[in-house]
């Protein structure tokens, strides 16, 4: 397990979740464990998204318990918060995944990862844990206790199932590499995915954010609105990435809308980066006077294999 895997990141969910918003802002605009972030600055930032002061402070406490930030004594009586090195590593990895997603179609050679398991009755808690874990690892249920996924690497799945089931009396499980006689047919693996629902979600994303892209192109997004607009579109894209099974191209329906949605995301994300960075500094400056030396922003690299790079106007950091 890598060091950043030990960080317990907030579970993703729809809506203005304070913990997730805070984790997103920290990952997008801070990149140093030396930056000392006052609690009042966090309250001010989340206030931009309509989060109350009480909810903001509760979110800060929770992300501290999860290991994303560490508390240190400040120069006055109030403590300050620092991103942990593990959180920074996780943020970089996650941001790279989101910004690079869909850039290169998955190559398919017909090989799938399959999982089959059985649990004695009643083992509902373990059953739910297995299903939740397999889904988080990108697998989908083909039949009651048979799950499949397009990624043939079994390492993460084997480790997760061993941790969940090896201590359960009577539990059995297997991880296999399989091929389907009719990969694209109604009884093949692609039929287990709700591809129509994913396509509809991409089109909804385009409908909701095309107006923002048009305003960006026309230079009509005010600096005061840039931070919320950029974070909102990235948050919506994050949910799409988590919903898209990233199947090989030959298994996708015609006119798959992911490429168009990704182009919109990258254009808006890059164009609003400097203004969002400036707005963040402006919001926190009353409580964090040297924020301009630490706040930065990232954009996708030209080569999707490379990690995100600092955008123009971003400070070099400490």
C-alpha positions, 0 to 999 in steps of 0.5 A: 500500500502506498503512503497516500492510500492511508488517507481516508478521503471523504466518500463522494456523494452528490450535492454540496457536501462540505467535506468533499468541497473542502477536500476538492479546494485543498487539492486544487489550490494547495500543494505544500504541507508548509502552508498554515491554513487558519480555520477562519479561512476555511470557513470563508472559503466554504461560505462561497458555496453557501456552507454555514460556519458551523458546517464548515468547522465540522467539515474541517474537524472531520477531514482532520480526523480522516488524515487530510489535514494536521492541526498545529499550534499557530502564532496566536491562540487559534490552531492552524491546519496543514495538508499532510504529505499523504493527502498531497500525494493522494490529491495529485494522484486523484486530480491526474486521474480525473483530468486524464480520464477519457483522453485515451480509449481503453484498449480491449483484447477480450480479457475480463476480470471476474470475481465469484464468491459465496457466503454462508447465511446470514452474512449481510454485513459482509455481503454488503461490504463485498458489493460496495468494495467491488463496485468501488474497484470498477466491477459490476454485478453480472449475476448474483455473486459474479462480478466482472470488470474491464481491468484485467489486473487482479491485484487490488481486487485480490487484496480487498477480498482477502481483507474482507473474507479470509477471516469469515468462516465458510466464505469462498471466493475466486478471482479469474481472467475470463473471455466471453463467447459473445462479448457484445451480446445481451448475455455478455459483460457490456449488458451488465452496465447502464451505458444509456444512463451514463450517456444521459449523464454526459449529455446532462453535463453538457446541457448544464455547463455549455452556457458556462463555457460560452461565458468563459469564451466571451470573457463574461465570468467575473472573478468573484464567480470563478472559484465556485464555477470552476469547482462546480464543473469539476465536481460534476465531472468527478461524478461522471468519472466515477459512473463511467465504467471506461469500457473498450471503445468497441463496446460503447454505443455510437455517438458516445458523448464523453469526448465532447464533455471532456473537452468542455471540462478541460477548457473551462477548468484551464480558463478559469484557473487564474481567476479562481486562484485570485478569488481564493486568495481574496476570500482568505486574505483577511485571515491568511495574509500570506495566502498569495504565496501558497495558493496555486492552481493546476491544469491538465498537462498536454500529455495525459500521461503526465501529471497536472501542471501549475497554471499560469500565474501560480506561485512556485511554492515554498 
